[in-house]
Amino acid sequence: MSYFVTPSASSAQMAQAINYILANLGANYSSNFNTGVVNNSNNTAPATTTIGQTTAYLYRYLYVAYADNYAGNQGFSSTIQRPSGSYTGSQYYGLRNSNSNVYSYPSPADFAWYQIQGGFGASNSLWYQIFGGLQINLISQASAPTTYYQVVPDWTANGPIDLTLVGSSNNLQARTGFTVYTGTLGNTPATITTTGSSSFPPNGTWGGTEVWSANPSTYNAGQNLWEIDGIYNPTTNLTLWVAPFIATLKVGSLSAISANLGTITAGTISGTNVYAGSTHPVIDSTNHTVSSGSGITVNSDGTFAFGNSSANIVYDSTGTAKINATNLSAISANLGNITAGTATFTLSPGNYILIDGANQRIDVYNSGVLRVRIGQL
């Protein structure tokens, strides 16, 4: 997600920055680039048992630690320390905001520390709810305030909190994974389940050598950025993933892509052939018809076929255009001058063929009688 853009920034980066501003920045905006805190009217409350602490951040990931003093250097831990004997439990929690989901060398100095009045004690936990716009509410209670809240995870085991993932009423959490891969990935299996909130499908699950991670990697021309979406269930500690799709392209040709494109509004379409239909029409240039298939075939040499083997319109490689149908009664047209070969007509009783040139008429009756009328009769 982009927060600082340059004149050469892409439209996507500009949109992300604007959306972030609209979600977070008020008239009294200020930010701390070290802690990532965006100061606004919502982040001044402590994490009490009534309203909690709501804070907006600059960066995507939030790490939570615990300690026994304001500097964080006593009892520093990624989990709440519970009472033992005279020990009263963790008194403080610390927050570290970062664009990286990897934090290998924890230091209390990296965190901004907040005191919990009375400490966490034997039963209280720290709960969180994400509102969107990288805003999070933290609250200390023995149980979740509402079904929208989740308990703060231990980042050393499950990774940090991803502030871009807004929680649901049943505590399900959206997840994404990315890989850079040159080839094409399959769509089988349609779904796969992994254990944990930071786990990813095994390498090569969809037929390649793909390796999945939480952060998109940089990629070069000729490579594709693939994405998978998943849902993490804290109750079962399982993440359900669906098959991958191309998130971003860096290719010179789209010939490798097979996709359902829906409705397309386009200008000029140029190509070798254009087909429509699951088995497009095959032109029979000997009989000037369609030998098999149905739909539309338009070839680059100008030949085409519409319809199927029973009824069709064909222009083939011999230069012959032909309409093959059992009934053309629906056609009403000014045919101009017609040069034809043998014409066969079947007339029901009382019907006739009329050729009327401004009332200078030729009538052909079903009895075989030919009547020529010249002028008004």
TIPA-212077 format. One record per residue (C-alpha): x, y, z; residue number from 1; residue in one letter. Coordinates in nm, 2 decimals. Layout:
+--------+--------+--------+-----+---+
!      u !      v !      w !   k ! r !
+--------+--------+--------+-----+---+
!      X !      Y !      Z ! NUM ! A !
...
+--------+--------+--------+-----+---+
# end
This chain:
+--------+--------+--------+-----+---+
!      u !      v !      w !   k ! r !
+--------+--------+--------+-----+---+
!   0.00 !   0.00 !   0.00 !   1 ! M !
!   0.14 !   0.34 !  -0.10 !   2 ! S !
!   0.15 !   0.63 !   0.14 !   3 ! Y !
!   0.41 !   0.85 !  -0.04 !   4 ! F !
!   0.39 !   0.89 !  -0.41 !   5 ! V !
!   0.61 !   1.05 !  -0.67 !   6 ! T !
!   0.52 !   1.21 !  -1.01 !   7 ! P !
!   0.60 !   0.88 !  -1.17 !   8 ! S !
!   0.36 !   0.68 !  -0.94 !   9 ! A !
!   0.12 !   0.44 !  -1.10 !  10 ! S !
!  -0.26 !   0.51 !  -1.10 !  11 ! S !
!  -0.30 !   0.22 !  -0.85 !  12 ! A !
!  -0.05 !   0.38 !  -0.61 !  13 ! Q !
!  -0.22 !   0.71 !  -0.64 !  14 ! M !
!  -0.56 !   0.55 !  -0.57 !  15 ! A !
!  -0.43 !   0.37 !  -0.26 !  16 ! Q !
!  -0.28 !   0.69 !  -0.12 !  17 ! A !
!  -0.60 !   0.89 !  -0.18 !  18 ! I !
!  -0.81 !   0.61 !  -0.02 !  19 ! N !
!  -0.58 !   0.61 !   0.28 !  20 ! Y !
!  -0.61 !   0.99 !   0.32 !  21 ! I !
!  -0.99 !   0.98 !   0.30 !  22 ! L !
!  -1.00 !   0.70 !   0.56 !  23 ! A !
!  -0.76 !   0.84 !   0.81 !  24 ! N !
!  -0.66 !   1.20 !   0.78 !  25 ! L !
!  -0.86 !   1.48 !   0.95 !  26 ! G !
!  -0.80 !   1.84 !   1.01 !  27 ! A !
!  -0.57 !   1.78 !   1.31 !  28 ! N !
!  -0.36 !   1.51 !   1.13 !  29 ! Y !
!   0.00 !   1.44 !   1.23 !  30 ! S !
!   0.20 !   1.12 !   1.21 !  31 ! S !
!   0.50 !   0.96 !   1.37 !  32 ! N !
!   0.72 !   0.79 !   1.11 !  33 ! F !
!   0.90 !   0.58 !   1.38 !  34 ! N !
!   0.59 !   0.44 !   1.55 !  35 ! T !
!   0.36 !   0.46 !   1.25 !  36 ! G !
!   0.09 !   0.62 !   1.46 !  37 ! V !
!  -0.14 !   0.86 !   1.29 !  38 ! V !
!  -0.27 !   1.11 !   1.55 !  39 ! N !
!  -0.64 !   1.19 !   1.52 !  40 ! N !
!  -0.94 !   1.21 !   1.75 !  41 ! S !
!  -0.97 !   0.83 !   1.79 !  42 ! N !
!  -0.63 !   0.73 !   1.93 !  43 ! N !
!  -0.62 !   0.91 !   2.26 !  44 ! T !
!  -0.81 !   0.66 !   2.47 !  45 ! A !
!  -0.63 !   0.40 !   2.68 !  46 ! P !
!  -0.71 !   0.03 !   2.63 !  47 ! A !
!  -0.96 !   0.03 !   2.92 !  48 ! T !
!  -1.23 !  -0.23 !   2.97 !  49 ! T !
!  -1.50 !   0.00 !   2.84 !  50 ! T !
!  -1.39 !   0.17 !   2.52 !  51 ! I !
!  -1.04 !   0.05 !   2.44 !  52 ! G !
!  -0.78 !   0.23 !   2.23 !  53 ! Q !
!  -0.85 !   0.31 !   1.86 !  54 ! T !
!  -0.54 !   0.40 !   1.66 !  55 ! T !
!  -0.48 !   0.46 !   1.29 !  56 ! A !
!  -0.14 !   0.36 !   1.14 !  57 ! Y !
!   0.08 !   0.43 !   0.85 !  58 ! L !
!   0.20 !   0.08 !   0.78 !  59 ! Y !
!   0.04 !  -0.26 !   0.72 !  60 ! R !
!   0.15 !  -0.48 !   1.01 !  61 ! Y !
!   0.12 !  -0.44 !   1.39 !  62 ! L !
!   0.33 !  -0.63 !   1.64 !  63 ! Y !
!   0.21 !  -0.65 !   2.00 !  64 ! V !
!   0.44 !  -0.72 !   2.30 !  65 ! A !
!   0.40 !  -0.72 !   2.68 !  66 ! Y !
!   0.62 !  -0.60 !   2.96 !  67 ! A !
!   0.63 !  -0.50 !   3.33 !  68 ! D !
!   0.75 !  -0.14 !   3.30 !  69 ! N !
!   0.71 !   0.16 !   3.07 !  70 ! Y !
!   1.04 !   0.11 !   2.90 !  71 ! A !
!   0.94 !  -0.25 !   2.81 !  72 ! G !
!   1.28 !  -0.40 !   2.92 !  73 ! N !
!   1.13 !  -0.59 !   3.22 !  74 ! Q !
!   0.93 !  -0.90 !   3.15 !  75 ! G !
!   0.95 !  -0.83 !   2.77 !  76 ! F !
!   0.75 !  -1.10 !   2.59 !  77 ! S !
!   0.53 !  -1.16 !   2.28 !  78 ! S !
!   0.26 !  -1.32 !   2.51 !  79 ! T !
!   0.10 !  -1.20 !   2.83 !  80 ! I !
!   0.28 !  -1.32 !   3.14 !  81 ! Q !
!   0.04 !  -1.46 !   3.39 !  82 ! R !
!   0.06 !  -1.42 !   3.78 !  83 ! P !
!   0.28 !  -1.66 !   3.98 !  84 ! S !
!   0.29 !  -1.61 !   4.35 !  85 ! G !
!   0.33 !  -1.24 !   4.43 !  86 ! S !
!   0.38 !  -1.16 !   4.06 !  87 ! Y !
!   0.08 !  -0.95 !   3.93 !  88 ! T !
!   0.12 !  -1.02 !   3.56 !  89 ! G !
!   0.20 !  -0.80 !   3.27 !  90 ! S !
!   0.12 !  -0.43 !   3.33 !  91 ! Q !
!   0.21 !  -0.29 !   2.99 !  92 ! Y !
!   0.16 !  -0.37 !   2.62 !  93 ! Y !
!   0.37 !  -0.23 !   2.34 !  94 ! G !
!   0.28 !  -0.17 !   1.97 !  95 ! L !
!   0.52 !  -0.17 !   1.68 !  96 ! R !
!   0.40 !  -0.07 !   1.33 !  97 ! N !
!   0.59 !  -0.19 !   1.02 !  98 ! S !
!   0.55 !  -0.27 !   0.65 !  99 ! N !
!   0.73 !  -0.60 !   0.70 ! 100 ! S !
!   0.57 !  -0.91 !   0.84 ! 101 ! N !
!   0.91 !  -1.05 !   0.94 ! 102 ! V !
!   1.06 !  -0.93 !   1.28 ! 103 ! Y !
!   1.36 !  -1.14 !   1.37 ! 104 ! S !
!   1.53 !  -0.94 !   1.64 ! 105 ! Y !
!   1.28 !  -0.80 !   1.89 ! 106 ! P !
!   1.38 !  -0.50 !   2.10 ! 107 ! S !
!   1.16 !  -0.32 !   2.36 ! 108 ! P !
!   1.29 !   0.01 !   2.22 ! 109 ! A !
!   1.11 !  -0.06 !   1.89 ! 110 ! D !
!   0.77 !  -0.05 !   2.06 ! 111 ! F !
!   0.54 !   0.23 !   2.19 ! 112 ! A !
!   0.43 !   0.13 !   2.54 ! 113 ! W !
!   0.09 !   0.17 !   2.71 ! 114 ! Y !
!  -0.01 !   0.08 !   3.07 ! 115 ! Q !
!  -0.31 !  -0.14 !   3.16 ! 116 ! I !
!  -0.46 !  -0.02 !   3.48 ! 117 ! Q !
!  -0.44 !  -0.31 !   3.73 ! 118 ! G !
!  -0.25 !  -0.52 !   3.47 ! 119 ! G !
!  -0.39 !  -0.81 !   3.27 ! 120 ! F !
!  -0.41 !  -1.03 !   3.58 ! 121 ! G !
!  -0.51 !  -1.39 !   3.57 ! 122 ! A !
!  -0.79 !  -1.37 !   3.32 ! 123 ! S !
!  -0.78 !  -1.06 !   3.10 ! 124 ! N !
!  -0.65 !  -1.07 !   2.74 ! 125 ! S !
!  -0.59 !  -0.81 !   2.47 ! 126 ! L !
!  -0.86 !  -0.81 !   2.20 ! 127 ! W !
!  -0.86 !  -0.63 !   1.87 ! 128 ! Y !
!  -1.10 !  -0.53 !   1.59 ! 129 ! Q !
!  -0.99 !  -0.38 !   1.25 ! 130 ! I !
!  -1.21 !  -0.11 !   1.10 ! 131 ! F !
!  -1.04 !  -0.05 !   0.76 ! 132 ! G !
!  -0.81 !   0.23 !   0.67 ! 133 ! G !
!  -0.55 !   0.06 !   0.89 ! 134 ! L !
!  -0.74 !   0.15 !   1.20 ! 135 ! Q !
!  -0.76 !  -0.09 !   1.50 ! 136 ! I !
!  -0.93 !  -0.09 !   1.83 ! 137 ! N !
!  -0.75 !  -0.27 !   2.12 ! 138 ! L !
!  -0.93 !  -0.35 !   2.45 ! 139 ! I !
!  -0.84 !  -0.54 !   2.76 ! 140 ! S !
!  -1.11 !  -0.78 !   2.89 ! 141 ! Q !
!  -1.15 !  -1.14 !   3.00 ! 142 ! A !
!  -1.36 !  -1.22 !   2.69 ! 143 ! S !
!  -1.43 !  -1.07 !   2.35 ! 144 ! A !
!  -1.65 !  -0.75 !   2.37 ! 145 ! P !
!  -1.84 !  -0.86 !   2.06 ! 146 ! T !
!  -1.81 !  -1.13 !   1.80 ! 147 ! T !
!  -1.62 !  -0.88 !   1.58 ! 148 ! Y !
!  -1.32 !  -0.90 !   1.81 ! 149 ! Y !
!  -1.03 !  -1.15 !   1.81 ! 150 ! Q !
!  -0.76 !  -1.21 !   2.07 ! 151 ! V !
!  -0.42 !  -1.06 !   1.98 ! 152 ! V !
!  -0.20 !  -1.34 !   1.84 ! 153 ! P !
!   0.16 !  -1.42 !   1.94 ! 154 ! D !
!   0.35 !  -1.29 !   1.65 ! 155 ! W !
!   0.64 !  -1.53 !   1.70 ! 156 ! T !
!   0.40 !  -1.82 !   1.63 ! 157 ! A !
!   0.13 !  -1.67 !   1.40 ! 158 ! N !
!   0.28 !  -1.35 !   1.26 ! 159 ! G !
!   0.18 !  -0.99 !   1.32 ! 160 ! P !
!  -0.17 !  -0.84 !   1.29 ! 161 ! I !
!  -0.24 !  -0.75 !   0.93 ! 162 ! D !
!  -0.43 !  -0.41 !   0.94 ! 163 ! L !
!  -0.57 !  -0.45 !   0.59 ! 164 ! T !
!  -0.78 !  -0.75 !   0.69 ! 165 ! L !
!  -1.11 !  -0.63 !   0.83 ! 166 ! V !
!  -1.26 !  -0.89 !   1.08 ! 167 ! G !
!  -1.61 !  -1.04 !   1.03 ! 168 ! S !
!  -1.89 !  -1.11 !   1.28 ! 169 ! S !
!  -1.79 !  -1.48 !   1.31 ! 170 ! N !
!  -1.42 !  -1.39 !   1.36 ! 171 ! N !
!  -1.33 !  -1.53 !   1.01 ! 172 ! L !
!  -1.03 !  -1.35 !   0.87 ! 173 ! Q !
!  -0.94 !  -1.29 !   0.51 ! 174 ! A !
!  -0.59 !  -1.38 !   0.39 ! 175 ! R !
!  -0.39 !  -1.34 !   0.07 ! 176 ! T !
!  -0.08 !  -1.50 !  -0.07 ! 177 ! G !
!   0.14 !  -1.41 !  -0.37 ! 178 ! F !
!   0.40 !  -1.57 !  -0.59 ! 179 ! T !
!   0.60 !  -1.47 !  -0.90 ! 180 ! V !
!   0.59 !  -1.74 !  -1.16 ! 181 ! Y !
!   0.67 !  -1.74 !  -1.53 ! 182 ! T !
!   0.45 !  -2.03 !  -1.64 ! 183 ! G !
!   0.08 !  -2.10 !  -1.60 ! 184 ! T !
!  -0.06 !  -2.25 !  -1.28 ! 185 ! L !
!  -0.34 !  -2.49 !  -1.27 ! 186 ! G !
!  -0.68 !  -2.47 !  -1.10 ! 187 ! N !
!  -0.67 !  -2.81 !  -0.94 ! 188 ! T !
!  -0.72 !  -2.85 !  -0.64 ! 189 ! P !
!  -1.00 !  -2.59 !  -0.63 ! 190 ! A !
!  -0.94 !  -2.55 !  -0.26 ! 191 ! T !
!  -0.67 !  -2.65 !   0.00 ! 192 ! I !
!  -0.66 !  -2.62 !   0.37 ! 193 ! T !
!  -0.36 !  -2.53 !   0.58 ! 194 ! T !
!  -0.30 !  -2.51 !   0.96 ! 195 ! T !
!  -0.24 !  -2.17 !   1.12 ! 196 ! G !
!  -0.31 !  -1.81 !   1.05 ! 197 ! S !
!   0.03 !  -1.76 !   0.88 ! 198 ! S !
!   0.06 !  -2.08 !   0.69 ! 199 ! S !
!   0.05 !  -2.11 !   0.31 ! 200 ! F !
!  -0.01 !  -2.40 !   0.06 ! 201 ! P !
!   0.29 !  -2.62 !   0.00 ! 202 ! P !
!   0.53 !  -2.53 !  -0.29 ! 203 ! N !
!   0.41 !  -2.65 !  -0.62 ! 204 ! G !
!   0.05 !  -2.72 !  -0.51 ! 205 ! T !
!  -0.09 !  -2.60 !  -0.85 ! 206 ! W !
!   0.15 !  -2.77 !  -1.08 ! 207 ! G !
!   0.45 !  -2.54 !  -1.09 ! 208 ! G !
!   0.75 !  -2.45 !  -0.86 ! 209 ! T !
!   0.56 !  -2.16 !  -0.71 ! 210 ! E !
!   0.64 !  -2.05 !  -0.35 ! 211 ! V !
!   0.37 !  -1.86 !  -0.17 ! 212 ! W !
!   0.43 !  -1.57 !   0.08 ! 213 ! S !
!   0.23 !  -1.28 !   0.24 ! 214 ! A !
!   0.41 !  -1.00 !   0.05 ! 215 ! N !
!   0.41 !  -0.96 !  -0.33 ! 216 ! P !
!   0.76 !  -1.00 !  -0.48 ! 217 ! S !
!   0.91 !  -0.78 !  -0.74 ! 218 ! T !
!   0.89 !  -0.93 !  -1.09 ! 219 ! Y !
!   1.03 !  -0.86 !  -1.44 ! 220 ! N !
!   0.89 !  -0.86 !  -1.79 ! 221 ! A !
!   0.77 !  -1.20 !  -1.89 ! 222 ! G !
!   0.67 !  -1.29 !  -1.54 ! 223 ! Q !
!   0.33 !  -1.29 !  -1.37 ! 224 ! N !
!   0.23 !  -1.21 !  -1.02 ! 225 ! L !
!  -0.02 !  -1.48 !  -0.90 ! 226 ! W !
!  -0.25 !  -1.44 !  -0.60 ! 227 ! E !
!  -0.44 !  -1.68 !  -0.38 ! 228 ! I !
!  -0.72 !  -1.58 !  -0.14 ! 229 ! D !
!  -0.80 !  -1.76 !   0.18 ! 230 ! G !
!  -1.02 !  -1.75 !   0.49 ! 231 ! I !
!  -0.87 !  -1.82 !   0.83 ! 232 ! Y !
!  -1.10 !  -1.96 !   1.11 ! 233 ! N !
!  -0.96 !  -1.89 !   1.46 ! 234 ! P !
!  -1.19 !  -2.15 !   1.61 ! 235 ! T !
!  -1.04 !  -2.44 !   1.40 ! 236 ! T !
!  -0.70 !  -2.27 !   1.34 ! 237 ! N !
!  -0.73 !  -2.35 !   0.97 ! 238 ! L !
!  -0.70 !  -2.14 !   0.65 ! 239 ! T !
!  -0.91 !  -2.24 !   0.35 ! 240 ! L !
!  -0.74 !  -2.14 !   0.02 ! 241 ! W !
!  -0.89 !  -2.12 !  -0.33 ! 242 ! V !
!  -0.70 !  -2.18 !  -0.66 ! 243 ! A !
!  -0.47 !  -1.91 !  -0.79 ! 244 ! P !
!  -0.53 !  -1.64 !  -1.04 ! 245 ! F !
!  -0.31 !  -1.38 !  -1.22 ! 246 ! I !
!  -0.30 !  -1.06 !  -1.01 ! 247 ! A !
!  -0.07 !  -0.86 !  -1.24 ! 248 ! T !
!   0.08 !  -0.91 !  -1.58 ! 249 ! L !
!   0.41 !  -0.81 !  -1.73 ! 250 ! K !
!   0.39 !  -0.97 !  -2.07 ! 251 ! V !
!   0.42 !  -0.87 !  -2.43 ! 252 ! G !
!   0.14 !  -1.12 !  -2.54 ! 253 ! S !
!  -0.17 !  -1.24 !  -2.38 ! 254 ! L !
!  -0.18 !  -1.56 !  -2.60 ! 255 ! S !
!  -0.11 !  -1.78 !  -2.30 ! 256 ! A !
!  -0.43 !  -1.66 !  -2.11 ! 257 ! I !
!  -0.75 !  -1.87 !  -2.13 ! 258 ! S !
!  -1.03 !  -1.68 !  -1.95 ! 259 ! A !
!  -1.40 !  -1.61 !  -1.93 ! 260 ! N !
!  -1.39 !  -1.24 !  -2.03 ! 261 ! L !
!  -1.76 !  -1.17 !  -1.98 ! 262 ! G !
!  -1.90 !  -0.88 !  -2.19 ! 263 ! T !
!  -1.63 !  -0.70 !  -2.39 ! 264 ! I !
!  -1.66 !  -0.36 !  -2.54 ! 265 ! T !
!  -1.38 !  -0.32 !  -2.79 ! 266 ! A !
!  -1.26 !  -0.12 !  -3.09 ! 267 ! G !
!  -1.09 !  -0.30 !  -3.38 ! 268 ! T !
!  -1.02 !  -0.67 !  -3.32 ! 269 ! I !
!  -0.74 !  -0.81 !  -3.54 ! 270 ! S !
!  -0.62 !  -1.17 !  -3.54 ! 271 ! G !
!  -0.58 !  -1.49 !  -3.74 ! 272 ! T !
!  -0.93 !  -1.63 !  -3.67 ! 273 ! N !
!  -1.22 !  -1.53 !  -3.46 ! 274 ! V !
!  -1.44 !  -1.80 !  -3.32 ! 275 ! Y !
!  -1.76 !  -1.81 !  -3.11 ! 276 ! A !
!  -1.92 !  -2.13 !  -2.99 ! 277 ! G !
!  -1.78 !  -2.43 !  -2.80 ! 278 ! S !
!  -1.73 !  -2.62 !  -3.13 ! 279 ! T !
!  -1.72 !  -2.34 !  -3.40 ! 280 ! H !
!  -1.85 !  -2.41 !  -3.75 ! 281 ! P !
!  -1.62 !  -2.59 !  -4.00 ! 282 ! V !
!  -1.66 !  -2.47 !  -4.35 ! 283 ! I !
!  -1.72 !  -2.73 !  -4.63 ! 284 ! D !
!  -1.59 !  -2.55 !  -4.94 ! 285 ! S !
!  -1.69 !  -2.84 !  -5.17 ! 286 ! T !
!  -2.06 !  -2.82 !  -5.08 ! 287 ! N !
!  -2.05 !  -2.46 !  -4.97 ! 288 ! H !
!  -2.20 !  -2.53 !  -4.63 ! 289 ! T !
!  -2.10 !  -2.61 !  -4.27 ! 290 ! V !
!  -1.99 !  -2.97 !  -4.22 ! 291 ! S !
!  -1.99 !  -2.96 !  -3.84 ! 292 ! S !
!  -2.00 !  -2.74 !  -3.53 ! 293 ! G !
!  -2.21 !  -2.44 !  -3.46 ! 294 ! S !
!  -2.16 !  -2.07 !  -3.38 ! 295 ! G !
!  -1.94 !  -1.83 !  -3.57 ! 296 ! I !
!  -1.62 !  -1.86 !  -3.76 ! 297 ! T !
!  -1.45 !  -1.56 !  -3.92 ! 298 ! V !
!  -1.11 !  -1.62 !  -4.08 ! 299 ! N !
!  -0.84 !  -1.37 !  -4.17 ! 300 ! S !
!  -0.88 !  -1.44 !  -4.54 ! 301 ! D !
!  -1.24 !  -1.31 !  -4.53 ! 302 ! G !
!  -1.42 !  -1.65 !  -4.53 ! 303 ! T !
!  -1.68 !  -1.70 !  -4.27 ! 304 ! F !
!  -1.96 !  -1.92 !  -4.15 ! 305 ! A !
!  -2.26 !  -1.85 !  -3.93 ! 306 ! F !
!  -2.50 !  -2.12 !  -3.80 ! 307 ! G !
!  -2.47 !  -2.50 !  -3.80 ! 308 ! N !
!  -2.48 !  -2.79 !  -4.04 ! 309 ! S !
!  -2.86 !  -2.76 !  -4.07 ! 310 ! S !
!  -2.89 !  -2.39 !  -4.13 ! 311 ! A !
!  -2.61 !  -2.16 !  -4.22 ! 312 ! N !
!  -2.47 !  -1.86 !  -4.41 ! 313 ! I !
!  -2.13 !  -1.94 !  -4.57 ! 314 ! V !
!  -1.87 !  -1.76 !  -4.77 ! 315 ! Y !
!  -1.59 !  -2.01 !  -4.85 ! 316 ! D !
!  -1.25 !  -2.03 !  -5.01 ! 317 ! S !
!  -1.40 !  -2.09 !  -5.36 ! 318 ! T !
!  -1.55 !  -1.74 !  -5.35 ! 319 ! G !
!  -1.90 !  -1.89 !  -5.31 ! 320 ! T !
!  -2.15 !  -1.73 !  -5.07 ! 321 ! A !
!  -2.45 !  -1.94 !  -4.99 ! 322 ! K !
!  -2.75 !  -1.94 !  -4.76 ! 323 ! I !
!  -2.85 !  -2.30 !  -4.66 ! 324 ! N !
!  -3.19 !  -2.31 !  -4.49 ! 325 ! A !
!  -3.52 !  -2.49 !  -4.53 ! 326 ! T !
!  -3.73 !  -2.18 !  -4.50 ! 327 ! N !
!  -3.65 !  -1.82 !  -4.59 ! 328 ! L !
!  -4.01 !  -1.70 !  -4.56 ! 329 ! S !
!  -3.91 !  -1.44 !  -4.30 ! 330 ! A !
!  -3.69 !  -1.25 !  -4.54 ! 331 ! I !
!  -3.84 !  -0.93 !  -4.70 ! 332 ! S !
!  -3.60 !  -0.75 !  -4.92 ! 333 ! A !
!  -3.54 !  -0.55 !  -5.24 ! 334 ! N !
!  -3.32 !  -0.80 !  -5.42 ! 335 ! L !
!  -3.23 !  -0.58 !  -5.72 ! 336 ! G !
!  -3.10 !  -0.76 !  -6.02 ! 337 ! N !
!  -3.07 !  -1.13 !  -5.97 ! 338 ! I !
!  -2.86 !  -1.37 !  -6.18 ! 339 ! T !
!  -2.95 !  -1.73 !  -6.08 ! 340 ! A !
!  -2.92 !  -2.08 !  -6.19 ! 341 ! G !
!  -3.21 !  -2.33 !  -6.15 ! 342 ! T !
!  -3.48 !  -2.20 !  -5.91 ! 343 ! A !
!  -3.72 !  -2.45 !  -5.77 ! 344 ! T !
!  -4.04 !  -2.34 !  -5.59 ! 345 ! F !
!  -4.32 !  -2.55 !  -5.44 ! 346 ! T !
!  -4.65 !  -2.36 !  -5.44 ! 347 ! L !
!  -4.96 !  -2.45 !  -5.24 ! 348 ! S !
!  -5.30 !  -2.43 !  -5.41 ! 349 ! P !
!  -5.41 !  -2.08 !  -5.48 ! 350 ! G !
!  -5.06 !  -1.93 !  -5.45 ! 351 ! N !
!  -4.84 !  -1.79 !  -5.71 ! 352 ! Y !
!  -4.50 !  -1.61 !  -5.77 ! 353 ! I !
!  -4.54 !  -1.25 !  -5.86 ! 354 ! L !
!  -4.27 !  -1.04 !  -6.03 ! 355 ! I !
!  -4.41 !  -0.69 !  -6.06 ! 356 ! D !
!  -4.21 !  -0.42 !  -6.23 ! 357 ! G !
!  -4.43 !  -0.12 !  -6.17 ! 358 ! A !
!  -4.74 !  -0.33 !  -6.26 ! 359 ! N !
!  -4.59 !  -0.48 !  -6.57 ! 360 ! Q !
!  -4.63 !  -0.83 !  -6.41 ! 361 ! R !
!  -4.53 !  -1.19 !  -6.45 ! 362 ! I !
!  -4.74 !  -1.44 !  -6.26 ! 363 ! D !
!  -4.65 !  -1.80 !  -6.22 ! 364 ! V !
!  -4.94 !  -2.01 !  -6.08 ! 365 ! Y !
!  -4.92 !  -2.34 !  -5.90 ! 366 ! N !
!  -5.09 !  -2.51 !  -6.19 ! 367 ! S !
!  -4.78 !  -2.44 !  -6.40 ! 368 ! G !
!  -4.96 !  -2.16 !  -6.59 ! 369 ! V !
!  -4.73 !  -1.88 !  -6.68 ! 370 ! L !
!  -4.92 !  -1.55 !  -6.73 ! 371 ! R !
!  -4.74 !  -1.24 !  -6.85 ! 372 ! V !
!  -4.91 !  -0.91 !  -6.81 ! 373 ! R !
!  -4.78 !  -0.60 !  -6.98 ! 374 ! I !
!  -4.92 !  -0.28 !  -6.86 ! 375 ! G !
!  -5.25 !  -0.26 !  -6.66 ! 376 ! Q !
!  -5.48 !  -0.56 !  -6.70 ! 377 ! L !
+--------+--------+--------+-----+---+
# end
